[in-house]
Amino acid sequence: MKKFLTIMLLSVAMAAEAQTDTLCHSAFTAVYLYECKTVDADGQPVVDSLFLAVQAADGITKCFPYNDYKRQKHERDDIIDTYKAAQMHVGTIFMNYPAGRVTVQEELYPYRYQTDEAWRAPEWTLTEGEDSVMGYLCQKASTTYNGLTWHACYTEEVASSIGPWKLGGLPGLITRASDDKGVHTFTLCGLLREEQPVLLTEYVTWIVPEGPRFVRQRVDFQKKSAADFLAYKKKVLGSSRYLKDPTYYAPDAMNAFGYVEKHYSGASGSSVNSVAGVVILNKAHQYQPLEKE
């Protein structure tokens, strides 16, 4: 009979080894604050927020949680930010990797997913008016992309056409972007001029219990088309059951896997549960997709 265990860990990184490839090296990293207006399970308005890192080099752009970027540099990370990334459904996006394609890696309990789609750059319309973000003089532009209309500021003072999420392709760095409903907002809050590898994780080797012993288990990304995964997320996360029971669609972790990891935040003392590093949500906010189609 399988022995059920709860593994006590201080951070996700202690339990896993990632198989990674270095795609290139970035000359700088743009840091954005991503804010999402939504409601909680009681229907009360909340604003979720998370910092994102955006690297660019050799035509490839990688957008991912800043907490993961800190972990990559072996800096102190916060397990609560890992929870927030799962709660906000923020993954890792590689633009133009492979060439002409978009690769997205995302966790949705209890699995990791990797999707692939053709890269379709936003078609921007430059608009009148100027603004200032972080002291940079900015011009304005708008586009309709994957079902949402976006209004953006960009600066030609930074010679890069990158931006947050899947946005980019303007004659300068995007400094702020919001959809026309004001649900999603990305705001530039820092530029880190440091050379760092742009890493792609192929799979994760996780240490799991097997009776009284611990064994290594390879955890691969499940491959799906971008359209299929978006449809799956809309079905699962758009259900009225999701807010009250965020894992209603998946098997109970202890019954299905026989173990649960518990990670503690040294700063707040809060804890986060996961299975093979995939966060188990215990509190959901209403899903606000970044793309409608």
C-alpha positions as CSV (number, residue, x, y, z in Angstrom):
1,M,0.0,0.0,0.0
2,K,1.4,3.4,-1.0
3,K,2.4,5.5,1.9
4,F,1.0,9.0,1.8
5,L,3.5,11.7,2.6
6,T,3.6,15.5,2.9
7,I,7.1,16.8,1.9
8,M,8.2,19.9,3.8
9,L,10.3,22.2,1.5
10,L,11.7,25.7,1.8
11,S,11.5,26.5,-1.9
12,V,10.5,24.8,-5.1
13,A,14.0,24.9,-6.5
14,M,15.2,22.5,-3.7
15,A,13.2,19.6,-5.0
16,A,13.8,19.8,-8.7
17,E,16.4,19.8,-11.4
18,A,15.5,21.5,-14.7
19,Q,16.9,20.3,-18.0
20,T,17.5,23.7,-19.7
21,D,19.0,24.9,-23.0
22,T,20.6,28.3,-23.5
23,L,19.0,29.8,-26.6
24,C,21.0,33.1,-26.5
25,H,22.1,35.8,-24.1
26,S,20.2,39.0,-23.5
27,A,21.9,42.4,-23.2
28,F,19.2,43.8,-20.9
29,T,15.9,42.8,-19.2
30,A,12.8,45.0,-19.1
31,V,10.8,44.6,-15.9
32,Y,7.0,45.2,-16.0
33,L,4.3,45.3,-13.4
34,Y,1.3,43.3,-14.6
35,E,-2.0,44.2,-13.0
36,C,-5.3,42.4,-13.6
37,K,-8.7,43.6,-12.4
38,T,-11.0,40.8,-11.4
39,V,-13.2,39.5,-8.6
40,D,-12.8,37.0,-5.8
41,A,-15.1,34.1,-4.9
42,D,-17.4,36.5,-3.0
43,G,-17.7,38.8,-6.0
44,Q,-15.6,41.5,-4.5
45,P,-13.3,43.4,-6.8
46,V,-9.6,42.7,-6.5
47,V,-6.5,43.7,-8.4
48,D,-3.9,40.9,-8.9
49,S,-0.4,42.0,-9.6
50,L,2.9,40.3,-10.6
51,F,6.3,41.5,-11.8
52,L,7.4,40.2,-15.2
53,A,10.8,39.9,-16.8
54,V,11.2,40.4,-20.6
55,Q,14.5,39.4,-22.2
56,A,15.4,39.9,-25.9
57,A,18.3,38.8,-28.0
58,D,18.9,37.4,-31.5
59,G,15.3,38.0,-32.5
60,I,13.9,35.9,-29.5
61,T,11.8,37.5,-26.7
62,K,11.1,35.7,-23.5
63,C,8.5,37.0,-21.1
64,F,8.2,35.2,-17.7
65,P,7.6,35.9,-14.0
66,Y,10.3,38.1,-12.5
67,N,10.5,35.7,-9.5
68,D,11.7,33.0,-12.0
69,Y,14.3,35.4,-13.3
70,K,15.6,36.0,-9.8
71,R,15.8,32.2,-9.2
72,Q,17.7,31.9,-12.5
73,K,20.3,34.3,-11.1
74,H,20.4,32.3,-7.8
75,E,18.8,35.3,-6.0
76,R,16.3,34.9,-3.2
77,D,12.9,34.2,-4.6
78,D,9.5,34.1,-2.9
79,I,7.1,31.1,-3.0
80,I,4.2,33.5,-2.7
81,D,5.1,35.0,-6.1
82,T,5.1,31.5,-7.5
83,Y,1.5,31.1,-6.1
84,K,0.5,34.4,-7.6
85,A,1.8,33.4,-11.0
86,A,-0.4,30.3,-10.9
87,Q,-3.4,32.2,-9.6
88,M,-3.0,34.7,-12.5
89,H,-2.2,32.0,-15.0
90,V,1.0,33.6,-16.0
91,G,3.3,31.4,-18.0
92,T,6.6,31.7,-20.0
93,I,6.3,33.0,-23.5
94,F,9.0,32.7,-26.2
95,M,8.4,34.9,-29.2
96,N,10.0,33.8,-32.5
97,Y,11.2,30.5,-31.0
98,P,11.4,28.4,-33.1
99,A,11.8,30.9,-35.9
100,G,8.4,32.3,-36.9
101,R,6.6,30.5,-34.0
102,V,5.5,31.2,-30.4
103,T,6.2,28.7,-27.7
104,V,4.3,29.1,-24.4
105,Q,4.9,27.0,-21.2
106,E,2.3,27.2,-18.5
107,E,1.3,25.2,-15.4
108,L,-2.3,24.3,-14.8
109,Y,-2.7,21.8,-12.0
110,P,-1.8,19.0,-12.1
111,Y,0.3,19.3,-15.3
112,R,2.8,21.4,-17.2
113,Y,1.8,22.4,-20.7
114,Q,3.7,23.6,-23.7
115,T,1.9,25.1,-26.7
116,D,3.0,26.1,-30.2
117,E,1.5,28.5,-32.7
118,A,2.5,30.6,-35.7
119,W,3.8,34.1,-34.7
120,R,1.4,36.8,-35.8
121,A,2.8,40.2,-34.9
122,P,0.3,42.9,-33.8
123,E,-0.6,45.4,-36.5
124,W,-0.2,48.7,-34.7
125,T,-1.8,52.0,-35.6
126,L,0.2,55.0,-34.4
127,T,-2.0,57.6,-32.7
128,E,-1.6,61.2,-31.6
129,G,-0.4,62.3,-28.3
130,E,2.6,61.9,-26.0
131,D,3.2,60.7,-22.5
132,S,6.0,60.0,-20.1
133,V,6.8,56.7,-18.4
134,M,9.8,56.2,-16.1
135,G,11.1,59.6,-17.5
136,Y,11.0,58.3,-21.1
137,L,9.2,60.4,-23.7
138,C,6.6,58.1,-25.2
139,Q,4.5,58.0,-28.3
140,K,1.1,56.2,-28.5
141,A,-0.3,53.3,-30.6
142,S,-3.2,50.9,-30.6
143,T,-4.0,47.5,-32.0
144,T,-6.6,44.7,-31.8
145,Y,-4.8,41.5,-31.1
146,N,-6.2,38.0,-30.4
147,G,-9.6,39.5,-29.6
148,L,-8.6,42.4,-27.3
149,T,-8.0,46.0,-28.2
150,W,-4.8,47.4,-26.7
151,H,-3.6,51.0,-26.2
152,A,0.2,51.3,-25.7
153,C,2.9,53.8,-25.0
154,Y,6.4,53.2,-26.4
155,T,9.7,55.1,-26.3
156,E,12.2,55.4,-29.1
157,E,14.8,56.3,-26.5
158,V,15.3,52.6,-25.9
159,A,16.2,51.0,-29.3
160,S,14.2,47.8,-28.9
161,S,10.9,46.7,-30.3
162,I,10.0,44.4,-27.4
163,G,7.1,44.5,-25.0
164,P,5.3,42.5,-22.3
165,W,3.3,39.3,-23.0
166,K,2.9,38.9,-26.8
167,L,3.0,42.6,-27.5
168,G,5.8,44.1,-29.4
169,G,6.8,45.3,-32.9
170,L,6.7,49.1,-32.3
171,P,9.5,51.4,-33.2
172,G,10.7,51.4,-29.6
173,L,10.3,49.7,-26.2
174,I,6.7,49.4,-25.0
175,T,6.5,51.3,-21.7
176,R,2.8,50.8,-20.9
177,A,-0.1,48.8,-22.4
178,S,-3.7,48.4,-21.4
179,D,-6.7,46.7,-23.0
180,D,-9.6,49.1,-23.7
181,K,-11.7,47.7,-20.8
182,G,-8.9,48.4,-18.3
183,V,-8.7,44.8,-17.1
184,H,-5.1,44.1,-18.0
185,T,-2.3,46.7,-17.6
186,F,1.5,46.3,-18.1
187,T,3.7,49.1,-16.9
188,L,7.5,49.3,-17.3
189,C,9.1,49.7,-13.9
190,G,12.8,48.9,-14.6
191,L,15.5,48.2,-17.1
192,L,18.3,45.8,-16.0
193,R,21.3,46.3,-18.2
194,E,22.9,42.9,-17.5
195,E,23.8,40.0,-19.7
196,Q,21.8,36.9,-18.8
197,P,21.2,33.6,-20.6
198,V,17.8,33.1,-22.2
199,L,16.9,29.6,-21.0
200,L,14.4,27.1,-22.2
201,T,13.4,24.3,-19.8
202,E,12.9,21.0,-21.6
203,Y,11.6,19.0,-18.6
204,V,11.9,18.8,-14.9
205,T,13.3,16.0,-12.8
206,W,11.4,15.9,-9.5
207,I,12.2,14.0,-6.3
208,V,9.1,12.1,-5.2
209,P,8.4,9.6,-2.4
210,E,8.0,5.9,-3.2
211,G,7.1,4.2,0.1
212,P,9.9,5.0,2.6
213,R,12.3,6.0,-0.2
214,F,12.7,9.0,-2.5
215,V,13.0,8.5,-6.3
216,R,13.6,10.8,-9.2
217,Q,10.7,11.3,-11.6
218,R,10.9,13.0,-15.0
219,V,8.0,15.4,-15.5
220,D,7.5,16.4,-19.1
221,F,5.5,19.2,-20.6
222,Q,2.2,18.0,-22.2
223,K,2.2,19.3,-25.8
224,K,-0.9,21.0,-27.1
225,S,-1.8,23.4,-29.9
226,A,-2.3,27.0,-28.6
227,A,-5.9,26.9,-29.8
228,D,-6.7,23.6,-28.0
229,F,-5.1,24.8,-24.7
230,L,-6.9,28.1,-24.8
231,A,-10.2,26.3,-25.3
232,Y,-9.4,24.0,-22.4
233,K,-8.6,26.9,-20.1
234,K,-11.8,28.7,-21.0
235,K,-13.8,25.6,-20.3
236,V,-12.1,24.8,-17.0
237,L,-11.4,28.2,-15.6
238,G,-14.5,29.8,-16.9
239,S,-16.8,27.4,-15.1
240,S,-18.9,28.8,-12.2
241,R,-17.4,26.0,-10.0
242,Y,-13.8,27.3,-10.4
243,L,-14.1,30.2,-8.0
244,K,-15.4,28.1,-5.1
245,D,-13.3,25.0,-5.9
246,P,-10.2,25.9,-8.0
247,T,-9.2,22.2,-8.5
248,Y,-12.7,20.8,-9.1
249,Y,-11.7,19.4,-12.5
250,A,-8.7,17.5,-11.3
251,P,-8.1,14.5,-9.0
252,D,-7.3,15.0,-5.3
253,A,-3.5,15.3,-5.0
254,M,-3.1,12.8,-2.2
255,N,-5.4,10.2,-3.8
256,A,-3.9,10.5,-7.2
257,F,-0.2,11.1,-6.4
258,G,0.2,9.9,-2.8
259,Y,2.1,13.0,-1.7
260,V,1.9,16.8,-1.5
261,E,4.8,19.2,-1.1
262,K,4.4,22.1,1.3
263,H,6.6,25.1,0.7
264,Y,7.0,27.9,3.3
265,S,7.8,31.6,2.7
266,G,10.4,32.8,5.0
267,A,9.2,36.3,4.8
268,S,5.5,35.9,5.5
269,G,5.4,32.4,7.0
270,S,2.7,31.5,4.5
271,S,2.7,28.1,2.8
272,V,1.9,26.8,-0.7
273,N,1.1,23.3,-1.7
274,S,2.2,21.7,-4.9
275,V,2.7,18.3,-6.7
276,A,5.9,18.0,-8.6
277,G,6.2,21.8,-8.4
278,V,2.8,22.5,-9.9
279,V,0.9,24.8,-7.5
280,I,-2.4,23.6,-6.0
281,L,-4.6,26.6,-5.8
282,N,-6.8,26.9,-2.7
283,K,-8.2,30.4,-3.5
284,A,-9.2,31.5,-7.0
285,H,-10.1,34.8,-8.6
286,Q,-12.2,35.0,-11.7
287,Y,-10.2,34.1,-14.8
288,Q,-9.5,37.0,-17.1
289,P,-8.1,35.8,-20.3
290,L,-5.5,37.8,-22.1
291,E,-6.8,36.6,-25.4
292,K,-10.3,35.9,-26.5
293,E,-9.5,34.1,-29.7
